[in-house]
Amino acid sequence: MDTAISLIDFTAVTPQPRPLDVRWIHGSPSAKHNTDPDIQAHRYDEHTFILRQNMAIDYEAPFLFLLFGNERAVLIDTGATASAEFFPLRRVVDELVAGWLARHPRREYHLLVLHTHPHGDHVAGDGQFADRPGTTVVGADLATAWEYFGFGEDPDAVAQVDLGGRVLECLPAPGHHEASVVFYDRWTGFLLTGDTVYPGRLYIQDWPAFTRTIDRLIDFSARRPVTHVLGCHIEMTRQPGVDYPIRTTYQPDEPPLQMTTAHLHEIRAAIEELGDRPGRRAHPLFILWPNP
């Protein structure tokens, strides 16, 4: 990079939690009352955006993450809808990138698209970026993602993705899906857990693998400053242990998106209680949900 460009120091401070008391868009009681944007873009800090898809477009209403570094930005997940007409993800991302570059000019800037796992509500928008200049879309399937991160050679590896001074640590996290990946952002202290940990139904495809993943996340988090544990959905209500029904498109009583590392320990204790008889178990902010 041209040394005349002003570089941002993403290593100068230990991450501290910023407030996340956000009113996330959560659907409307009827289509005619839907006045929310197609995509909500919350600016967590100058270099970090959390996006949420409108429930009127898809009930999954996933969260996505756009992180800026000195040389490139990364978009983690692309939502539940392919059509740019109904879900203008490319336009929103382009506007956010253009705004960031106006404040932090660069002669060249790249966009990297990664994923937490390959379920359809996390990869549907990939096609919107297929012809975008200066963009690399890494497939979310096991073979492609594992080769990119180097997990095929070492399934216990912690890969690093350098955005230009801003480094993400990436861990294989099978259990919900065999190709699940968890990302840790050293700048914000975010632990981005996809569908592995979030305030909702934790669908577990492989119980032993999920248990190992939770153990690893506990160990990993104990050695790093984690500010927020952020998954990709909200499915619980504010009533402890009660979730919204599947395919709900109006959730006016959602709890916050953010969880803490204490919830990792709570999940592990719940697994321990169930022992060798996996079953559904509701806790205040999550439900263990075996899904073979």
C-alpha positions, 0 to 999 in steps of 0.5 A: 500500500502507498505509504502516503495513505493514512493507515489506521492502527487497529492494534493500539488499544485493547477492545472495550465493549461499546453499548449495543442497545439497538432497536433492531428491525423485527418485522411488522404485524402486517405487510401494509404496516412495514416501514422498516428498511430492507436492510438495517445497517448499525454503525458499531464504530467507524470501521464496523457495521452490523446489518440485519435483513428485514423479516418482511423479506425473509422470516430468518432475518439474519444478521451480517457483519461488515468489517473494514481494514486498511487494505480490504473489507470483509462481509461475513454472510450474505443473507437469506435472499438472492434477488437484489430487487427484494434484498439490495445487499450489494447496493447497501454494502457498496454505499457503506464502502463508498462512505468509508473510502470517502473518509479514508481514501485508498487508491485500491480497496478489496472486498472479501466475502466469507461465511459462518456456514453454508445454510441458505439463509447465510449464502443466498446473496452471494450472487450479487457480488459475483461480478463486483470488481475487486471482490473475492467470494469464498464459498461456504461449502466444506471443501472450499472454506476448509481449503481457504482457511487451511483447516483441511490440513489441521482441523484444530488450526486458528487461521488468520485473515488480515484485512490490513492491520485488522486481523480476524482469527478463524476457528472451525466450529462443527456441530451446527453444520460440519463447515461452520466457522467462528470469527474473532475480531481483535479490533472490536473483541467480537466473537462472531458465532454464526448459528452455533451460539445465538439467542434462539434455537441452537440446532445441533447436527452433530452433538459430540462435535458441537460439544467439542466446539463449545469447549474450544470456544470457552478455552479460546475466549479465556485467552482473549478479550471478548466484548460481545458474543454475536450470532446471526439470529434472534429467535427468543422472546424476553420471557426466559426460555420462550422462543418465537414460533418458527417462521414468525415474521413479527417479533416485537419482544426480542432480547438483545442480539449480544450474548457473553462468554458466560453463556458459553459456560451455560451451554456447556453445563446444559450439555453436561446435564443431558449427558449421553441422552441429547434432547431439547432443553430450554434455558433463558436465552437459548434452546438446545435443539438436536437436529440430526 
